[in-house]
Amino acid sequence: MAFTLKGVAYITGAGSGIGQYAAYSLARQGVRAFTLLDRNPVTETVKELKKNYQDVSIKEIALDVVNEDAVNDSIAQTVKEFGRIDFAFNNAGIGGMLKTTNEIPLDDFQRVIDVNLKGVWLCQRAQIRQMLKQEKLSDSPRSYRGSIVNTASMYGLISPSINVPSTAYSTSKHAVIGLTRADATVFAPKGIKINALCPGYIATPLVMSTMDKGSVMENERIKVPLQRLGTMEEMGDLVAFLHSDASSYMIGAALTADGGFTVQ
């Protein structure tokens, strides 16, 4: 089905990668109010949105998602600017060291857990608190007070490949799926939809910088049944789908998009 999105989007990690392309996909579907958040500048994302949509309104916020006060303030700023939050995409995350448990330093493990799990939890908590205060945009049974999508990973569903010992990353993404499911069941009856996206190997700038022939990532790509990496646009489109009425009966889902990697 075709769908149109009307409302306010709040996107962390919006300066590049999947967060950036989620903004583009949401705009294509009709969203015209954005709060774009990142520790790094969101200049390129803003430039592209304004080039293609003259009526777009954008609030830019520099955000470290592990800072509770900053997260809460970013929600307050968004509501002050736009009145509500309809589509939240908690996407900010880091990979951490490719180390096994016996090798990884505690500070690196803790940093990955803080950003990838605590950061998502802090954002989701603040978003839920706001969404509980606002009404649905329509009387349709397929409508919600708000929709939240969290970026997990295929490595939140399976263990990492032996060539990719991303212990901390996998641990954090398993936990994000658990958080998504736990809150989804509690808040669905209250009119809040929460789901997770589980990407496989995606052609983000970071991944592409490691794709020299014979590299770890090239060897991993060969294992993908589709024989290619996923694109950032494909992931952005799935974020738009999860926020739309087309996914109105999906609650606590961990939507996998990995070219078939996890079904082999």
TANORLIN-V729768 format. One record per residue. N is the residue number from 1. RES is the residue in one small letter. OMEGA is omega in whole degrees, -180 to 180 (999 if undefined). Layout:
N_RES_OMEGA + N_RES_OMEGA
This chain:
1_m_173 + 2_a_178 + 3_f_177 + 4_t_-179 + 5_l_176 + 6_k_179 + 7_g_-173 + 8_v_-180 + 9_a_178 + 10_y_-171 + 11_i_173 + 12_t_-175 + 13_g_-172 + 14_a_-175 + 15_g_-178 + 16_s_172 + 17_g_-174 + 18_i_178 + 19_g_179 + 20_q_-178 + 21_y_172 + 22_a_177 + 23_a_180 + 24_y_-179 + 25_s_178 + 26_l_178 + 27_a_178 + 28_r_-179 + 29_q_172 + 30_g_-180 + 31_v_-179 + 32_r_178 + 33_a_-175 + 34_f_158 + 35_t_-178 + 36_l_-173 + 37_l_179 + 38_d_172 + 39_r_179 + 40_n_-179 + 41_p_177 + 42_v_-173 + 43_t_-176 + 44_e_178 + 45_t_179 + 46_v_-179 + 47_k_-178 + 48_e_179 + 49_l_-179 + 50_k_178 + 51_k_-174 + 52_n_-176 + 53_y_-175 + 54_q_-177 + 55_d_-178 + 56_v_174 + 57_s_-173 + 58_i_171 + 59_k_-180 + 60_e_180 + 61_i_172 + 62_a_-173 + 63_l_166 + 64_d_-171 + 65_v_179 + 66_v_180 + 67_n_-174 + 68_e_-178 + 69_d_-180 + 70_a_178 + 71_v_-180 + 72_n_179 + 73_d_180 + 74_s_176 + 75_i_180 + 76_a_178 + 77_q_179 + 78_t_-179 + 79_v_177 + 80_k_-178 + 81_e_-169 + 82_f_176 + 83_g_-176 + 84_r_172 + 85_i_-178 + 86_d_-173 + 87_f_180 + 88_a_177 + 89_f_-179 + 90_n_-167 + 91_n_-177 + 92_a_180 + 93_g_178 + 94_i_-179 + 95_g_-176 + 96_g_-178 + 97_m_171 + 98_l_-175 + 99_k_173 + 100_t_-174 + 101_t_-178 + 102_n_-176 + 103_e_-170 + 104_i_176 + 105_p_-179 + 106_l_-176 + 107_d_177 + 108_d_178 + 109_f_-178 + 110_q_-180 + 111_r_179 + 112_v_179 + 113_i_-180 + 114_d_-176 + 115_v_-171 + 116_n_-178 + 117_l_-180 + 118_k_-180 + 119_g_177 + 120_v_-180 + 121_w_179 + 122_l_179 + 123_c_-178 + 124_q_179 + 125_r_-179 + 126_a_179 + 127_q_179 + 128_i_-180 + 129_r_177 + 130_q_-176 + 131_m_178 + 132_l_-179 + 133_k_-173 + 134_q_-180 + 135_e_174 + 136_k_178 + 137_l_177 + 138_s_179 + 139_d_-179 + 140_s_176 + 141_p_178 + 142_r_-179 + 143_s_-180 + 144_y_171 + 145_r_179 + 146_g_-179 + 147_s_179 + 148_i_174 + 149_v_178 + 150_n_175 + 151_t_172 + 152_a_-179 + 153_s_170 + 154_m_177 + 155_y_165 + 156_g_180 + 157_l_180 + 158_i_176 + 159_s_177 + 160_p_173 + 161_s_-179 + 162_i_177 + 163_n_-178 + 164_v_-175 + 165_p_-177 + 166_s_-174 + 167_t_-177 + 168_a_-179 + 169_y_-179 + 170_s_178 + 171_t_-178 + 172_s_-177 + 173_k_170 + 174_h_-178 + 175_a_178 + 176_v_178 + 177_i_177 + 178_g_177 + 179_l_180 + 180_t_-177 + 181_r_-178 + 182_a_-180 + 183_d_-179 + 184_a_-178 + 185_t_-180 + 186_v_-169 + 187_f_175 + 188_a_179 + 189_p_180 + 190_k_174 + 191_g_178 + 192_i_-180 + 193_k_-179 + 194_i_178 + 195_n_179 + 196_a_173 + 197_l_-178 + 198_c_-180 + 199_p_168 + 200_g_180 + 201_y_-174 + 202_i_-177 + 203_a_173 + 204_t_178 + 205_p_-179 + 206_l_-180 + 207_v_-178 + 208_m_179 + 209_s_-180 + 210_t_-170 + 211_m_173 + 212_d_-179 + 213_k_-179 + 214_g_180 + 215_s_178 + 216_v_-177 + 217_m_177 + 218_e_177 + 219_n_177 + 220_e_-180 + 221_r_-179 + 222_i_-180 + 223_k_-178 + 224_v_-179 + 225_p_178 + 226_l_176 + 227_q_177 + 228_r_172 + 229_l_172 + 230_g_179 + 231_t_178 + 232_m_178 + 233_e_178 + 234_e_180 + 235_m_178 + 236_g_179 + 237_d_178 + 238_l_175 + 239_v_178 + 240_a_178 + 241_f_-178 + 242_l_177 + 243_h_-171 + 244_s_174 + 245_d_179 + 246_a_179 + 247_s_-172 + 248_s_179 + 249_y_178 + 250_m_-179 + 251_i_178 + 252_g_-179 + 253_a_170 + 254_a_-173 + 255_l_-175 + 256_t_178 + 257_a_-170 + 258_d_180 + 259_g_180 + 260_g_-175 + 261_f_-173 + 262_t_-178 + 263_v_-179 + 264_q_999
